[in-house]
Amino acid sequence: MAAQKRCIALRAVLAAGATMLGPNIAHAGSVTATAEVFVNVLAPLRLTPVADLTVASTVRPASGSVGAEITPASYDVIAPPGETFSVESSRTLRFLRDDGPGFLEAELDVARTENAPRSLGPFMAVHHFEFGGRMPVSAQAETGFYAGTVSVLVNYN
């Protein structure tokens, strides 16, 4: 009997609450909220070539192979201070022979050459990087002029 009285009293309290809420009872299960949203619109990265990648003329050895020195290509990236970016490039560069079949391949390494960027004022900074490597030239390499193209991609992180 006591349990029955408690159940009736609980129903009365719930009914009173529903009456007090009136037409808002249908919306009691939904809530809304607002939040501030901030967007940082960045200027496009600018990639400026500073020096081309060059390979010194190399004498083909009579046997074995020699490593041709590659003078690194270098670039400046202009970006907002404090922003980070990644540099991507093919690790292998293929040089094709101009006057016939044959190619040479070089393994490349990308390296940033300065720890701190140079400031261009409060909104931009210059970051410098270069890549180079060594190119093996074997006794079987054809003599002639070889040329290649390397692509560099720079993206915000």
N, C-alpha and C positions, 0 to 999 in steps of 0.2 A: 504494500500500500504506500509506504514512504517513497519507494522508487517510482511509483506511478505519479505521485504528487510532484516529484522533482522533474519528471519528464514533461508534465503539463506546464510547470513553471518555466522550463527552458523554452518550450514552444511559445509561450506568451512573450518572453523576452525577445525571441527571434522575430515574432510578428510585430512587436513594438518597434524594433530596429528597422524592419523593412518599411513600416509605415512612415517612420521619420525620414528615411532616405527618399521616399516618394519616387518621382520619375527617374532619379539618378541610379536606382537599383540596377537598371539594365547595363549601366556603364561601370558598375563597381568592379568588374574583372579586368578592365583595361586602364592603363596609366599612360601618361605621356611625359616626356622629358625633353629638354633641349640641351645642347652642348655647343660650345664654341669650337669652330674648326679653323685651323690655320693651314695655309698652303704656302710653301716656299717655291716660287717660280724661279728656276735657275736659267741663267744665260747659257746658250749652247757652248760647249767646249770648243775652243779654237786650237787647231793643230797646225803649227808652223814649222816647215822643214828648215833646219839650220845648216846641215851638211849631208851630202849624199854618201851612201855606203860605196866604198871603192875598194878594189882589189888591185894590189901591185902586180905588175907584170912578173910572171914566174917562169923560170926555165924548167922545162919538163926534165925530170931526172932520167938517167940511163936505166935505172932499176929502182924498185920500191916506190915510195911516194914522198912528197914534200908538202908542208903546210903553207899555203899562200896566205900572207897577212892580209887581213881585211881591216881597213880604216872604218871605224864605226860610223853609221848614219846617226844623226842627232836631230832631235825635235824639241820644240818648246810647246807646252800645253798651257793655254791661258784659261784659268778657271777661278771661280770665287774662292777667297781664302777659307780654309777649313774644310772644303769639300774634298772628298777622296774620289779617285778614279782608277780604273784598271787599264792597262796597256796590253793589247793582244796583237800577236803577229805570228806568222808561220815560223816554226822552229827550223825548217829546212828551206833553203833558197836554191832554186834550180836555175843555173845559168845555161842558156841554149847557145850552141855554136851558130854563128852568123852564116857561114858559107858551107853548110852541110850537116850531116847527122852528128850527133854527139852532144853531151851535156856534162856539166860539172855541178856538184852539189856542195853547199856550205851549211854547216850547223850554226844557228844564230842564238845569241843570248841577249835578252833585254835587261838593261840595268838603269836604275835612276841614278843620276850622277850628283844630285845635290840633296842634302838632308832637309833644307828649309827652302821654300819657294821665295823668289824675289817679289817684293810687293810692287804693284802698279797702282797703289792707292788703297782706299778702304774696300773697294769692291772687286778687285781682280788681282791675281797673283800669277807668276810664271813658274812653272815646274819644268825642269829639264830632264830628258831621258835620252839614252842612246842604245843602239844595239849593233853588235858586230860578232865576230867569231873567227874561225879559221876554215880554210877551204883546202882539203887535200887534193893534190894534183899527182896522179900516178904516171908511171912510165908509159902506160897505154893511152893516155889522154891525147886526143888529136890536137895538133897545133892550130891556132886560129884565134879569132876574137869571139868572146862569149859575152852575152848580155842577159840580164834578168830583171824582174820587177818584184818588189816586196810591198805588201799591203800592211798598213798599221791601222788598228781600230782602237779608239779611246772612248771609254764609256764611264759615266758616273757610276759609283758603287751604290 
